[in-house]
Amino acid sequence: MRGLPLTAYRLPLTPKHLGRVDFEPTWHAMQAFTATRGPDTPDEIWLLEHPPVFTLGLAGKREHILHTTDIPILPIDRGGQVTYHGPGQVVAYLLLDLKRRGYGV
């Protein structure tokens, strides 16, 4: 494993404290942020919580949710199966330019 240049560790990371926000508009805002960012757009970390929601990743199926509830179920474009988000669960979304930081996928 190779080390990263020191500049990768010194790049700014702008925190955004968003409070309690619905999952779907936040998901779309992350997609828009990524689609419109330029080479000088600072990286951000979004700290928030969501009202109750189940998200279904690409391998997720509705039958993976074992109990029927009134909690919304939202299919999304990430890997994995089912994730529950809800009040009191702080979520941190990192919006990083990995190439600029010396990483690749």
Secondary structure, DSSP 8 states (H G I E B T S, - for coil): -----HHHHHS-EEEEEEEE--HHHHHHHHHHHHHH--TT--EEEEEEE-SSEEEE-TT--GGGS-S--SS-EEE-SSSSSEEEE-TT--EEEEE--TTTTT---
